Amino acid sequence: MKQYRYISQYIILAATLMLASCNDWLDVQPRSQVEDTELFSTESGYKEALSGIYSSMASSKTYTKEMTYGFIGVLGQEWDYFYAAQYDDAAAYDYDASLTTGYIRNIWSANYNSIANANNLLAHIDDDAGLFTTDNYQVIKGEALALRAFLHFDLLRCFGVSYAVNPEQPAIPYCTALTYRVFPQLTVRQVAEAVVSDLQEAEQLLLAADPIVTGREITESTDNGYLLNRQLHLNYYAVKALKARVYLWMGKYGEAQQEAESVINSGQFEWAKVANLQAGSDRCLADEHLFALNNLTLEADVANTYFSDDSQYAFAVTRDRLLDYYDNATQDYRYTFLFKAGTATHSNNRYLTKYDTPSGGNARYSYRMPLIRLSEMYLVKSETEYRNGNKEAARNTLNTLRQARNLPTLAELPADYYQELAREYRREFMGEGQLFFLYKRLNSSVISYANIDAVAEKVYTFPLPITETEATEREENK
């Protein structure tokens, strides 16, 4: 097996974008380079380090642009219009073009940098368990493990072939320490199993300590409110949801269904309220978030720059294409409330409003970029029921989602269930980066609105960055 060398001396914490909430700990401005001995000498240092990992994910290179509505959105053919000079090569799946190569390289380096931060925290926390008050040791360690799994899994979805194609194909390294030692390039199966292992350990830690599970009341006066706002962290139920996503990727449908149902049946999450959607106070379906990132610059850096007809960089769909997405069902809440019309010469354009500033000033609905939502669990449950031959249950589960979106129930499933599933992912997760990965998981030769055979052209697996292949020998990853 060829080897991968991962080297870093310091914990690197993003300083340009910060997590925000009503408690002080998420308002800490992380330092750019901090010596381990200083950072990990206090409980507050560990809190700052964990905040820094989340903050590093709030980057335009990954989860506040390219891994959501940007590069990955273009690959999923979600948009009619985008800044051609930046994304024409991506839309054509030209992974050798310089801009496309840059997006791919940045995803690789940004995620592995965040993984390094998680590994640095994990390397110290067990020796310092006595520093922590309340349940902070279990929660911080659990979240760090879950973040390491989340970041590796998205790298696997980018740089490994679909599990359904060949789970034994070499993919990426799974880095579990901040060290000079060499990490092997693992197969798709080995990486997925390592992800599950980290998530299982995280789950056990959070089960015993996460207030979202234990019901312990947290206020601003409780440890400065550190354990408030659990949806802005990889909480216990977000870990369960991520396990459902991973198991589905691995074709372990029984396990995926079990994890999805545990989230659905928890009673902790509810559908977005139509009154809030009508009022514009909830534009991102925040009540449904299982895990979201906070981005204080969401309005200026995302909404005004990429979803406004005042910007040359905007992403948009035409009115006719949007109607096609939603099967002309204009009563669908997503069609009605999550898009806005352009003006003047752009009047035929429709712009996503998920990242616009909500009215009313409620912090619960502000500055959020969803990474896992409740609706995905219903789609996982429906798909696993269908795969297990229970079409009536699959229809009923899908109808629950449709009813939440103000659509009539289906008397029977469409003849092509997977085509309908892809259309539902498109409607549900516009601008969230999930559609392309669905096509990949299904190994679909067809990506709607793309004139290619996606399987034959091998568009689903990104080439490993040249800088990595030059530094060490690699086996072919696709």
PyMOL commands that set and color helices and strands:
alter all, ss='L'
color gray80, all
select helices_A, chain A and resi 24-27+36-39+43-57+71-75+84-91+98-131+136-159+188-209+211-214+223-225+230-232+236-250+253-264+274-279+286-288+298-306+319-325+333-337+344-346+363-365+374-387+391-404+417-428+435-442+466-471
alter helices_A, ss='H'
color red, helices_A
select strands_A, chain A and resi 3-5+11-12+33-34+170-173+182-187+289-294+317-318+339-341+349-352+368-373
alter strands_A, ss='S'
color yellow, strands_A
deselect
rebuild
show_as cartoon
